[in-house]
Amino acid sequence: MIRYSFLIYHQEYNDFLQNLQDIGVLHIAEKATDYDEETKQTLEDIKQLNEAIRFLERKDREEKPVNDGTKPFDIVSDIKDKQEEIANIEQELVAIRKDMDKAQPWGDFNDEMNKKLKTLNLTPRFFVVNEKHFDSTWEGEYYLEIINNQQGYIYFVILQEGDQEIEIEAEEVKLPSKSLSELDKEYDEKEKRIQEINRIFNEYAEKYLELLRNERKRLQEKTDFNQALNHTEAQAEDKVMLLEGWVPDTKEEELRNFLEKENVLYVKSDVKDEDPKNVPVLLKNNKFAKVFQPLQGMIDLPHYRELDLTPFFAPFFALFFGFCLGDVGYGIVILAAVTLYKHTKAKEGMKLYLTMAQYLGGATVLMGIIGGTVFGMNLTDFDWATQIKNIVLNRDQLFNLSLALGVLQILFGMTLKAYRLWKFYGFQYALSTFGWILALVSLIVYMGGDQLGWFAASQAGTYFNGVLILSGILIFFFSDPTINIFARIGKGVWDAYNTITGVFGDVLSYIRLFAIGISTAILGFVINEIALTFGEIPYVGPVVFVLILVIGHIGNLLISSLSSFVHPMRLTFVEFYNNAGFSGGGKKYKPFTKSL
């Protein structure tokens, strides 16, 4: 990013801003801390438009824009009113449904029937009792008629004569004010009203989405313009306007070409002395890493003096997802389903996420082969898979692989941290982190080399101790180059405690990759066993067998996919980001522009 400061004569300022908005490359430095009333109202209007647009976009209708003079906020207001109406109707339907359930055992008693009985000085009273407690003598004492017998309960009515006392051990029921047929009719009418409202919503989605988007665009441009005015400082008794902002180096030429045509005094400066959290960030990633960029947006943007970790965690994330799901069959299903949807019905905005799903499906196939699982079955049991038996790992090896991946990613994160400190602050700031990397790598080599028979631990002890001493010097004497030597040692001791305990816990966290992968495989195996058991039932067995397999594996795929997505995210954003020294707090580059 490159900082620009502009000085513009006040009478030319509005024209300058309009032209600056046309080219749309400058991120304006924010100086005003509050919005004026007009801007607050406009932002509220934009919020309402966004809600209406998101709601109509979910209707997934083919757009057929019309220009019939309809005003955008008439549509917004009508959508809100009808959404409230649907919410009220749904509450009423719940109440009607309860009344229908209450009236159903009694049949269709209505007011007309009650009026006829009243002329005969008879009042119907309704009772329900467990059939074990029904006393047949009641039929001789009262005008009693059994109406229904359901689920072990008897529903009956007694016609009370005048003020006749009725003393029986049964629960008296008060029927709804409306008859069952009336309730049923009212229920249907309200459901039809909801269908009618949804038909109107579909019509709005077809006709007016473009209208709403255009209105949002207009208001956003107006708001951005007002905000640019708010972030302007008046100088020289309000005769000169000072505006500051940033432009990416990749877009600076557009700004320079614009400034050559304008009568503007400007100053160009470097941003290295700025607070890195005030400088906007524009992420630049290759085609592969860009697919995983939405995940980065879920936590925070890196600030200006941090590395964008997206291209560095993306391969690990895909691999971890595959490790957790770890089934060739599930991976092929994901790949096939996502690819088909992506190239047939998917909207452009969804394709980035579907491409990510394709990578995750491919990683699942790869790790499924390494784990030797296909739809819960052991891959090595198939004759056609004999050629891959040598690369299939057993459970102990998978456990060790999960730990090895954890150590690798943590060391990789530390390396990125050292590189960032070196690049943005200077080599001496990275020495402490290099010390930790050296210590951990030498420890792994020392222990692993002895176990693998590369060398005897006793022979390498002298070299290992020498490396540890060097690591200790880097860790304790360069923990913070800005403070004195004694403070550095104290900070180094504290950092050593946190790092040793933290790294050990972080490595153990990667065991979840193994645990989730094994649970997915076990669930798949159990589903197969249950299907085989029920498949032995005469006649219907094959049908039940297929149903259990399909429903069971779909359920396992959905549940396991969720776990396989969530847990690698935790490993990425907690373990990896922590060891990479990520602090975040970056401000997204948002150019002052007319295009959304």
SEFI-563855 format. One record per residue (C-alpha): x, y, z. Coordinates in pm, 1 decimal, m for minus. Example, Ala and Ser with C-alpha at 12.3 -4.5 7.8 and 13.67 -1.06 7.14 Angstrom:
BEGIN
((1230.0; m450.0; 780.0)) ((1367.0; m106.0; 714.0)) 
END
This chain:
BEGIN
((0.0; 0.0; 0.0)) ((109.5; 356.6; m76.4)) ((m23.0; 654.6; 115.7)) ((m146.4; 963.9; m69.8)) ((m240.2; 1302.0; 77.8)) ((m432.8; 1548.8; m140.1)) ((m485.1; 1923.4; m105.0)) ((m779.5; 2053.2; m310.7)) ((m935.7; 2396.7; m341.7)) ((m1274.4; 2387.2; m167.2)) ((m1480.5; 2493.6; m472.1)) ((m1332.1; 2208.9; m677.6)) ((m1357.6; 1946.5; m404.9)) ((m1694.8; 1791.1; m491.2)) ((m1596.5; 1747.0; m855.6)) ((m1265.8; 1596.2; m746.5)) ((m1444.2; 1343.5; m521.9)) ((m1687.2; 1245.1; m795.8)) ((m1400.3; 1185.0; m1038.7)) ((m1204.3; 997.5; m769.9)) ((m1508.1; 777.0; m707.9)) ((m1527.3; 700.2; m1078.5)) ((m1179.6; 544.9; m1090.4)) ((m1238.5; 358.5; m762.2)) ((m888.6; 276.3; m638.6)) ((m831.5; 491.4; m326.4)) ((m912.1; 362.5; 23.0)) ((m992.1; 678.5; 216.7)) ((m836.7; 719.4; 561.4)) ((m1110.2; 734.6; 823.5)) ((m1097.6; 1038.6; 1049.9)) ((m1455.9; 1107.9; 1150.2)) ((m1564.1; 898.1; 1446.7)) ((m1938.9; 938.2; 1403.2)) ((m2196.1; 950.8; 1124.6)) ((m2426.9; 1240.7; 1053.8)) ((m2802.8; 1178.7; 1069.8)) ((m2842.3; 1156.4; 693.0)) ((m2570.3; 893.8; 668.7)) ((m2717.9; 695.5; 959.2)) ((m3054.9; 685.4; 784.1)) ((m2898.7; 586.4; 453.3)) ((m2704.3; 304.8; 621.5)) ((m3028.9; 183.2; 779.1)) ((m3193.1; 190.0; 435.7)) ((m2903.3; m10.5; 289.6)) ((m2937.3; m262.9; 571.6)) ((m3307.2; m309.6; 492.9)) ((m3232.0; m346.0; 122.7)) ((m2964.6; m606.8; 199.6)) ((m3210.1; m807.9; 408.4)) ((m3473.8; m794.7; 135.5)) ((m3222.4; m887.3; m137.2)) ((m3083.8; m1183.1; 62.5)) ((m3437.5; m1302.6; 132.2)) ((m3544.4; m1288.0; m233.1)) ((m3218.3; m1443.7; m356.1)) ((m3294.6; m1751.5; m145.8)) ((m3605.9; m1803.3; m363.5)) ((m3365.3; m1908.2; m640.1)) ((m3595.2; m1788.0; m919.5)) ((m3498.4; m1695.6; m1273.7)) ((m3488.4; m1317.2; m1284.6)) ((m3712.9; m1137.6; m1534.8)) ((m3671.6; m767.4; m1446.7)) ((m3960.3; m531.8; m1524.1)) ((m3983.4; m153.6; m1517.7)) ((m4338.2; m83.5; m1400.5)) ((m4267.2; 220.5; m1185.0)) ((m4261.3; 29.6; m857.9)) ((m4057.9; 202.9; m587.6)) ((m3783.7; m5.4; m421.0)) ((m3885.0; 69.9; m63.2)) ((m4248.8; m15.0; m137.4)) ((m4120.0; m365.5; m212.5)) ((m3903.5; m365.8; 102.5)) ((m4194.1; m250.8; 318.4)) ((m4432.2; m505.1; 166.6)) ((m4181.4; m786.4; 219.6)) ((m4146.0; m693.2; 587.7)) ((m4525.1; m671.1; 631.9)) ((m4584.0; m1005.9; 466.5)) ((m4301.2; m1171.4; 662.9)) ((m4468.5; m1050.3; 983.0)) ((m4803.3; m1176.2; 852.7)) ((m4654.8; m1521.6; 786.8)) ((m4501.3; m1526.0; 1136.4)) ((m4841.0; m1440.6; 1288.3)) ((m5020.8; m1699.1; 1075.2)) ((m4772.0; m1968.4; 1175.6)) ((m4838.9; m1890.9; 1542.7)) ((m5213.8; m1910.9; 1476.5)) ((m5167.0; m2243.4; 1296.1)) ((m4996.5; m2387.1; 1603.6)) ((m5294.4; m2283.2; 1818.9)) ((m5545.8; m2417.6; 1564.7)) ((m5354.1; m2744.3; 1542.5)) ((m5378.0; m2782.8; 1920.4)) ((m5754.4; m2718.2; 1907.7)) ((m5790.6; m2969.6; 1624.0)) ((m5602.0; m3233.2; 1823.6)) ((m5827.3; m3159.8; 2120.2)) ((m6147.5; m3176.4; 1911.9)) ((m6052.1; m3475.5; 1694.0)) ((m6160.0; m3756.0; 1935.0)) ((m6505.9; m3596.0; 1973.6)) ((m6601.6; m3561.7; 1612.3)) ((m6781.1; m3259.5; 1472.3)) ((m6974.2; m3103.1; 1763.4)) ((m7093.3; m2757.1; 1660.8)) ((m7294.3; m2465.8; 1798.9)) ((m7609.7; m2572.3; 1616.6)) ((m7608.1; m2905.7; 1797.3)) ((m7553.2; m2730.7; 2130.7)) ((m7846.4; m2495.9; 2064.5)) ((m8080.3; m2788.4; 1990.6)) ((m7979.7; m2959.7; 2314.8)) ((m8027.8; m2635.4; 2506.4)) ((m8392.5; m2615.0; 2391.3)) ((m8438.3; m2955.7; 2554.0)) ((m8280.5; m2825.0; 2878.0)) ((m7977.4; m3047.2; 2816.3)) ((m7612.4; m2939.6; 2843.6)) ((m7341.9; m3162.0; 2689.9)) ((m7041.6; m3219.1; 2916.2)) ((m6736.0; m3396.5; 2786.4)) ((m6514.9; m3637.3; 2979.6)) ((m6211.6; m3857.5; 2923.0)) ((m6090.9; m4142.3; 3142.7)) ((m5851.4; m4432.5; 3125.6)) ((m6049.0; m4734.4; 3005.8)) ((m5941.5; m4927.8; 3315.9)) ((m6115.2; m4671.3; 3534.4)) ((m6436.8; m4642.2; 3333.3)) ((m6735.8; m4739.8; 3547.2)) ((m7019.7; m4896.6; 3344.0)) ((m7271.4; m4799.5; 3614.4)) ((m7236.4; m4437.9; 3497.3)) ((m7436.2; m4533.6; 3186.4)) ((m7733.8; m4620.1; 3407.0)) ((m7711.5; m4303.0; 3618.2)) ((m7671.2; m4044.6; 3340.1)) ((m7752.8; m3982.4; 2975.5)) ((m7404.2; m4102.1; 2874.0)) ((m7278.4; m4171.9; 2525.1)) ((m6930.0; m4308.5; 2446.7)) ((m6787.4; m4107.3; 2158.3)) ((m6447.6; m4264.5; 2105.4)) ((m6192.1; m4509.1; 2240.8)) ((m5832.4; m4416.4; 2154.2)) ((m5495.2; m4531.2; 2289.5)) ((m5643.6; m4672.4; 2609.6)) ((m5870.8; m4374.7; 2686.5)) ((m6249.0; m4353.0; 2659.7)) ((m6404.1; m4026.4; 2543.5)) ((m6768.4; m3984.4; 2640.8)) ((m7035.7; m3716.9; 2673.0)) ((m7299.4; m3681.4; 2944.2)) ((m7615.3; m3479.9; 2873.7)) ((m7676.3; m3287.2; 3192.4)) ((m8041.4; m3216.5; 3276.3)) ((m8078.5; m2867.0; 3414.8)) ((m7874.1; m2832.3; 3733.0)) ((m7816.1; m3205.1; 3768.1)) ((m7507.8; m3293.6; 3976.3)) ((m7255.9; m3515.5; 3796.5)) ((m7012.9; m3684.5; 4028.9)) ((m6775.5; m3919.9; 3847.7)) ((m6398.6; m3977.3; 3865.4)) ((m6308.4; m3860.9; 3514.9)) ((m6137.1; m3559.8; 3364.7)) ((m6378.4; m3306.5; 3219.0)) ((m6269.4; m3156.7; 2888.8)) ((m6358.1; m2815.1; 2749.1)) ((m6393.9; m2837.6; 2373.2)) ((m6272.9; m2557.0; 2145.6)) ((m6530.7; m2290.1; 2062.2)) ((m6520.6; m2398.0; 1698.3)) ((m6613.9; m2736.6; 1555.6)) ((m6358.4; m2970.5; 1403.5)) ((m6480.0; m2894.7; 1050.4)) ((m6456.9; m2519.8; 1115.9)) ((m6107.2; m2555.4; 1254.7)) ((m6005.1; m2768.5; 958.1)) ((m6142.6; m2508.3; 715.9)) ((m5968.8; m2222.6; 898.7)) ((m5640.8; m2416.0; 898.1)) ((m5662.8; m2470.9; 521.4)) ((m5741.9; m2104.3; 459.0)) ((m5439.9; m1988.6; 655.6)) ((m5213.2; m2235.6; 477.7)) ((m5345.9; m2107.4; 144.6)) ((m5269.4; m1752.2; 256.5)) ((m4907.5; m1851.7; 328.9)) ((m4886.1; m2012.7; m14.7)) ((m5026.7; m1695.2; m169.8)) ((m4769.7; m1477.7; 10.5)) ((m4487.1; m1708.2; m100.0)) ((m4618.4; m1682.3; m457.5)) ((m4593.7; m1303.3; m424.9)) ((m4239.2; m1335.6; m289.5)) ((m4144.5; m1552.9; m589.5)) ((m4289.8; m1288.1; m818.2)) ((m4086.7; m1018.4; m641.8)) ((m3770.9; m1229.5; m679.3)) ((m3830.4; m1256.9; m1053.4)) ((m3927.2; m893.8; m1115.4)) ((m3761.1; m667.3; m860.4)) ((m3424.8; m805.0; m746.3)) ((m3243.9; m592.9; m1004.6)) ((m3442.0; m286.8; m892.2)) ((m3341.0; m342.8; m528.6)) ((m2975.1; m400.1; m618.5)) ((m2964.4; m81.0; m823.0)) ((m3116.7; 115.3; m535.5)) ((m2863.2; m33.1; m295.0)) ((m2583.2; 61.4; m534.8)) ((m2713.0; 418.8; m558.0)) ((m2741.8; 456.7; m181.0)) ((m2400.6; 298.7; m121.1)) ((m2238.6; 542.3; m362.5)) ((m2417.6; 830.0; m191.6)) ((m2309.3; 708.4; 152.6)) ((m1949.6; 658.4; 42.7)) ((m1947.8; 1010.5; m98.8)) ((m2087.0; 1157.7; 224.6)) ((m1835.6; 957.6; 424.3)) ((m1553.3; 1089.1; 208.2)) ((m1671.7; 1439.8; 296.5)) ((m1683.5; 1346.6; 665.3)) ((m1326.4; 1215.0; 651.0)) ((m1201.6; 1537.7; 493.0)) ((m1012.5; 1797.5; 697.8)) ((m1065.7; 2165.3; 617.9)) ((m744.2; 2369.5; 612.0)) ((m652.9; 2736.4; 560.2)) ((m981.0; 2878.0; 691.6)) ((m1182.8; 2615.3; 504.3)) ((m1035.6; 2716.6; 169.4)) ((m834.6; 2397.0; 119.7)) ((m951.4; 2039.7; 173.0)) ((m713.8; 1767.8; 294.8)) ((m794.7; 1408.5; 200.6)) ((m573.9; 1109.2; 277.5)) ((m589.0; 748.6; 172.8)) ((m410.9; 439.2; 48.4)) ((m380.3; 274.1; m289.6)) ((m233.6; m71.0; m366.6)) ((86.3; m58.9; m569.1)) ((m87.3; m266.5; m838.2)) ((m344.0; 11.8; m889.2)) ((m121.6; 314.4; m838.7)) ((m80.8; 375.6; m1210.6)) ((m456.5; 434.2; m1247.6)) ((m442.9; 693.4; m971.0)) ((m135.1; 863.0; m1117.8)) ((m298.9; 887.3; m1460.2)) ((m604.3; 1044.7; m1296.0)) ((m395.7; 1294.6; m1097.9)) ((m214.7; 1409.6; m1409.7)) ((m548.8; 1540.0; m1539.8)) ((m652.2; 1704.2; m1211.8)) ((m532.6; 2032.8; m1063.6)) ((m440.9; 1871.5; m731.6)) ((m146.6; 1905.5; m499.0)) ((m58.7; 1567.6; m352.1)) ((211.2; 1400.5; m146.4)) ((308.3; 1036.1; m179.7)) ((458.7; 858.2; 121.1)) ((555.6; 515.6; 248.6)) ((339.7; 347.6; 514.3)) ((615.9; 167.0; 705.2)) ((590.4; 402.9; 1002.5)) ((209.6; 372.7; 1019.7)) ((27.2; 160.6; 1273.8)) ((m5.1; m162.2; 1069.9)) ((m363.4; m208.3; 1187.3)) ((m463.8; 124.1; 1030.6)) ((m332.6; 39.3; 683.9)) ((m587.8; m146.5; 468.2)) ((m510.5; m495.9; 345.2)) ((m572.9; m640.7; m0.2)) ((m509.6; m1015.7; m11.8)) ((m329.8; m1154.2; m316.1)) ((m341.4; m1529.4; m361.8)) ((m294.1; m1781.1; m638.2)) ((m583.6; m1979.0; m783.2)) ((m556.3; m2259.9; m528.5)) ((m518.9; m2045.9; m215.6)) ((m798.7; m1807.9; m321.2)) ((m1042.5; m2099.6; m287.4)) ((m965.7; m2115.5; 87.2)) ((m973.7; m1739.0; 139.4)) ((m1330.8; m1745.3; 282.0)) ((m1195.7; m1949.8; 575.1)) ((m946.0; m1675.2; 652.8)) ((m1233.0; m1427.4; 652.9)) ((m1406.7; m1629.3; 924.2)) ((m1142.1; m1538.8; 1181.0)) ((m971.0; m1208.2; 1091.3)) ((m760.8; m1037.1; 829.4)) ((m384.6; m1015.0; 882.2)) ((m265.5; m664.8; 959.3)) ((m32.9; m487.1; 718.5)) ((289.5; m628.2; 864.6)) ((170.4; m986.2; 879.6)) ((176.4; m1264.9; 626.0)) ((m148.6; m1383.9; 474.8)) ((m144.1; m1741.1; 600.0)) ((m410.8; m1864.4; 355.5)) ((m170.2; m2021.0; 101.1)) ((22.8; m2184.2; 386.6)) ((m268.9; m2342.9; 574.3)) ((m474.4; m2437.3; 263.9)) ((m287.9; m2764.2; 176.6)) ((m285.1; m2867.7; 543.4)) ((m657.0; m2794.2; 583.6)) ((m750.9; m3006.8; 282.3)) ((m523.4; m3288.2; 402.7)) ((m665.0; m3271.9; 756.2)) ((m1021.8; m3285.5; 626.2)) ((m931.7; m3592.0; 422.8)) ((m760.5; m3748.5; 725.9)) ((m1073.9; m3702.2; 940.2)) ((m1323.1; m3827.2; 680.3)) ((m1073.8; m4077.5; 539.1)) ((m1300.5; m4287.8; 316.1)) ((m1247.1; m4338.9; m56.7)) ((m1618.4; m4389.3; m117.8)) ((m1721.2; m4074.5; 68.4)) ((m1457.0; m3874.5; m115.3)) ((m1583.9; m3994.4; m454.1)) ((m1943.6; m3908.4; m355.7)) ((m1839.3; m3554.7; m254.1)) ((m1637.4; m3506.2; m571.9)) ((m1912.6; m3635.4; m799.3)) ((m2200.3; m3447.8; m632.4)) ((m2015.4; m3116.4; m604.4)) ((m1876.1; m3131.7; m958.6)) ((m2217.6; m3210.8; m1105.2)) ((m2385.8; m2927.1; m915.4)) ((m2104.5; m2682.8; m992.9)) ((m2134.6; m2734.9; m1368.7)) ((m2514.6; m2746.3; m1384.7)) ((m2715.4; m2535.1; m1138.1)) ((m2464.1; m2349.6; m920.2)) ((m2464.6; m1971.2; m924.8)) ((m2137.6; m1790.1; m984.2)) ((m2106.9; m1685.0; m619.6)) ((m2121.5; m2048.3; m505.7)) ((m1854.5; m2183.6; m738.0)) ((m1562.3; m2079.1; m516.5)) ((m1704.5; m2279.9; m224.6)) ((m1782.3; m2575.8; m449.2)) ((m1425.3; m2573.5; m577.9)) ((m1308.4; m2589.6; m216.4)) ((m1539.4; m2889.0; m166.4)) ((m1381.5; m3054.8; m470.4)) ((m1034.9; m3019.4; m316.5)) ((m1167.3; m3158.8; 12.0)) ((m1326.9; m3451.4; m170.1)) ((m1000.8; m3523.9; m351.6)) ((m807.8; m3513.9; m22.1)) ((m1064.1; m3755.7; 126.4)) ((m1001.7; m4002.5; m157.1)) ((m624.5; m3973.8; m105.1)) ((m639.5; m4021.9; 272.1)) ((m900.9; m4295.0; 229.2)) ((m650.3; m4489.6; 19.7)) ((m377.8; m4435.3; 281.0)) ((m617.7; m4542.1; 557.2)) ((m750.8; m4830.8; 347.0)) ((m1125.3; m4758.1; 386.3)) ((m1406.2; m4749.2; 128.8)) ((m1764.6; m4714.5; 256.0)) ((m1658.2; m4864.9; 589.3)) ((m1493.7; m5167.0; 424.6)) ((m1124.3; m5254.6; 431.2)) ((m980.6; m5159.3; 94.2)) ((m714.1; m5429.5; 109.5)) ((m983.6; m5700.6; 119.0)) ((m1052.3; m5642.4; m250.3)) ((m843.1; m5829.9; m504.5)) ((m826.3; m5529.6; m738.1)) ((m664.9; m5323.5; m460.1)) ((m363.8; m5549.3; m409.3)) ((m131.1; m5297.4; m575.4)) ((m197.5; m5033.4; m308.6)) ((m156.6; m5259.1; m6.5)) ((197.0; m5136.0; 44.4)) ((83.4; m4775.1; 98.3)) ((m209.1; m4854.7; 330.8)) ((m122.4; m4771.7; 692.2)) ((m237.8; m4958.8; 1000.6)) ((m386.2; m4778.8; 1300.3)) ((m56.7; m4735.8; 1484.3)) ((96.5; m4583.3; 1173.9)) ((m204.5; m4351.7; 1127.4)) ((m169.7; m4240.1; 1488.6)) ((198.9; m4161.1; 1435.2)) ((113.7; m3984.5; 1108.1)) ((m130.5; m3752.3; 1286.3)) ((140.6; m3653.5; 1535.8)) ((397.2; m3612.2; 1258.5)) ((164.0; m3380.9; 1067.4)) ((113.8; m3180.3; 1385.2)) ((487.5; m3140.6; 1442.1)) ((536.8; m3048.8; 1076.0)) ((265.5; m2781.6; 1075.5)) ((379.6; m2631.9; 1406.4)) ((741.1; m2608.9; 1286.2)) ((617.4; m2463.6; 958.9)) ((419.3; m2204.8; 1153.3)) ((725.7; m2110.1; 1357.4)) ((927.3; m2075.1; 1038.4)) ((667.4; m1839.1; 894.7)) ((674.6; m1639.0; 1217.8)) ((1053.2; m1606.3; 1197.2)) ((1032.3; m1503.3; 832.2)) ((768.4; m1238.0; 911.0)) ((972.7; m1090.1; 1195.9)) ((1283.7; m1084.9; 977.0)) ((1102.0; m927.9; 680.9)) ((908.0; m657.4; 864.3)) ((1124.3; m581.0; 1171.4)) ((1477.9; m704.2; 1109.3)) ((1687.3; m1019.7; 1140.4)) ((1760.9; m985.2; 1513.1)) ((1387.6; m996.6; 1593.9)) ((1365.4; m1341.1; 1436.1)) ((1663.4; m1496.7; 1617.4)) ((1464.3; m1614.9; 1921.4)) ((1214.8; m1797.2; 1699.7)) ((1499.6; m1947.4; 1496.4)) ((1639.4; m2071.2; 1827.8)) ((1316.1; m2258.0; 1903.7)) ((1305.7; m2408.6; 1554.4)) ((1666.6; m2523.4; 1588.2)) ((1600.3; m2674.2; 1932.4)) ((1288.3; m2862.8; 1824.5)) ((1436.2; m2991.5; 1498.2)) ((1754.7; m3109.9; 1668.8)) ((1549.1; m3282.4; 1939.7)) ((1341.5; m3463.2; 1675.1)) ((1653.8; m3565.8; 1482.5)) ((1832.7; m3676.4; 1800.4)) ((1541.8; m3893.4; 1920.9)) ((1432.2; m4013.5; 1578.6)) ((1783.4; m4090.0; 1457.1)) ((1844.5; m4315.9; 1757.4)) ((1509.4; m4495.6; 1712.0)) ((1564.4; m4545.0; 1338.3)) ((1922.0; m4661.1; 1383.8)) ((2082.9; m4372.0; 1196.0)) ((2324.9; m4313.8; 1482.2)) ((2364.7; m4393.8; 1850.4)) ((2236.3; m4131.7; 2093.4)) ((2559.8; m4154.1; 2291.6)) ((2763.4; m4064.1; 1982.2)) ((2547.2; m3763.7; 1891.4)) ((2514.0; m3634.2; 2248.0)) ((2800.1; m3381.8; 2219.1)) ((2663.4; m3232.0; 1898.2)) ((2311.4; m3224.7; 2039.3)) ((2426.2; m3043.3; 2354.9)) ((2613.8; m2790.8; 2142.3)) ((2302.7; m2721.3; 1934.8)) ((2093.6; m2680.9; 2251.9)) ((2342.9; m2428.0; 2391.2)) ((2327.2; m2229.9; 2066.7)) ((1947.1; m2247.3; 2072.6)) ((1941.8; m2129.7; 2434.7)) ((2158.7; m1827.1; 2349.5)) ((1921.7; m1729.4; 2067.9)) ((1610.9; m1788.7; 2280.9)) ((1719.1; m1608.7; 2599.4)) ((1941.7; m1329.6; 2467.9)) ((1727.0; m1226.2; 2168.3)) ((1377.0; m1266.3; 2312.2)) ((1315.8; m891.9; 2264.4)) ((1592.2; m676.4; 2110.4)) ((1423.9; m355.6; 2232.5)) ((1494.8; m419.2; 2605.2)) ((1813.0; m460.5; 2813.6)) ((1996.9; m791.2; 2848.8)) ((1859.6; m882.4; 3192.3)) ((1501.5; m812.4; 3089.3)) ((1562.3; m1020.9; 2777.7)) ((1669.8; m1320.4; 2985.7)) ((1364.7; m1286.2; 3210.4)) ((1133.4; m1260.7; 2911.0)) ((1312.1; m1554.9; 2750.9)) ((1249.3; m1770.6; 3058.8)) ((881.0; m1681.6; 3056.1)) ((856.9; m1746.1; 2681.5)) ((1035.6; m2079.5; 2728.4)) ((777.5; m2194.8; 2982.8)) ((488.0; m2093.4; 2757.4)) ((644.1; m2239.8; 2444.6)) ((740.5; m2576.6; 2595.9)) ((397.9; m2635.3; 2753.5)) ((216.1; m2486.4; 2454.5)) ((395.7; m2684.7; 2184.6)) ((349.4; m3011.9; 2373.4)) ((m24.6; m2949.1; 2406.8)) ((m50.7; m2830.9; 2047.7)) ((110.6; m3148.6; 1913.0)) ((m125.2; m3367.6; 2116.2)) ((m420.6; m3176.7; 1969.4)) ((m345.1; m3332.0; 1631.8)) ((m441.3; m3674.7; 1768.6)) ((m799.4; m3566.9; 1692.1)) ((m721.3; m3626.6; 1323.1)) ((m661.7; m3993.4; 1395.9)) ((m954.1; m4023.0; 1639.8)) ((m1213.8; m3870.0; 1406.4)) ((m1085.1; m4069.8; 1110.0)) ((m1110.9; m4395.3; 1304.3)) ((m1461.6; m4312.5; 1432.7)) ((m1579.8; m4245.7; 1076.6)) ((m1442.5; m4580.9; 960.8)) ((m1594.0; m4765.5; 1259.2)) ((m1937.3; m4609.8; 1201.2)) ((m1920.0; m4711.8; 836.2)) ((m1827.7; m5067.1; 938.4)) ((m2116.3; m5084.0; 1189.7)) ((m2363.1; m4964.2; 924.0)) ((m2244.9; m5242.0; 691.9)) ((m2279.9; m5505.8; 964.8)) ((m2633.4; m5393.0; 1053.1)) ((m2729.4; m5394.9; 684.5)) ((m2592.9; m5746.7; 640.3)) ((m2785.0; m5868.9; 946.5)) ((m3118.6; m5731.8; 824.8)) ((m3040.1; m5839.4; 470.7)) ((m3095.2; m6202.0; 576.1)) ((m3468.0; m6139.9; 635.9)) ((m3668.4; m6343.5; 381.2)) ((m3820.1; m6157.5; 83.6)) ((m3775.0; m5799.6; 211.5)) ((m3412.6; m5849.6; 317.6)) ((m3247.5; m5709.3; 1.6)) ((m3465.3; m5397.5; 11.3)) ((m3393.5; m5338.0; 380.9)) ((m3023.8; m5405.4; 316.7)) ((m3006.3; m5133.7; 50.2)) ((m3210.4; m4884.6; 256.9)) ((m2987.2; m4924.2; 563.7)) ((m2672.7; m4885.5; 353.6)) ((m2794.6; m4574.9; 172.4)) ((m2950.9; m4397.8; 472.1)) ((m2673.9; m4505.0; 711.1)) ((m2384.3; m4396.4; 491.8)) ((m2552.4; m4067.8; 398.0)) ((m2599.3; m3994.8; 770.0)) ((m2240.8; m4093.3; 848.6)) ((m2112.7; m3880.4; 560.4)) ((m2305.6; m3572.6; 675.7)) ((m2213.7; m3602.1; 1044.6)) ((m1851.1; m3693.5; 979.8)) ((m1812.0; m3417.0; 720.8)) ((m1916.9; m3162.5; 981.9)) ((m1657.5; m3292.9; 1228.9)) ((m1399.6; m3316.0; 952.7)) ((m1454.0; m2948.7; 872.0)) ((m1473.2; m2808.1; 1225.1)) ((m1172.2; m2980.1; 1381.8)) ((m919.3; m2891.5; 1109.1)) ((m1041.5; m2532.6; 1144.2)) ((m957.8; m2547.6; 1514.0)) ((m611.7; m2688.3; 1441.7)) ((m560.4; m2414.0; 1183.8)) ((m686.5; m2112.9; 1376.9)) ((m558.0; m2214.5; 1722.0)) ((m248.0; m2433.0; 1694.3)) ((m109.2; m2320.1; 1357.5)) ((m199.2; m1950.3; 1381.0)) ((m66.4; m1929.5; 1737.5)) ((269.9; m2078.6; 1644.7)) ((287.2; m1861.3; 1334.5)) ((249.0; m1554.2; 1557.5)) ((m71.6; m1436.6; 1390.6)) ((m241.6; m1144.3; 1567.2)) ((m486.8; m1019.1; 1302.1)) ((m679.6; m695.2; 1325.8)) ((m630.1; m602.9; 960.9)) ((m861.1; m357.6; 786.6)) ((m1006.5; m470.9; 454.8)) ((m915.1; m261.3; 152.4)) ((m1237.0; m87.9; 48.3)) ((m1185.8; 153.3; m239.7)) ((m1394.8; 466.1; m276.1)) ((m1586.2; 355.5; m584.3)) ((m1918.0; 351.8; m763.6)) ((m1912.4; m19.7; m831.1)) ((m2025.0; m273.0; m571.8)) 
END
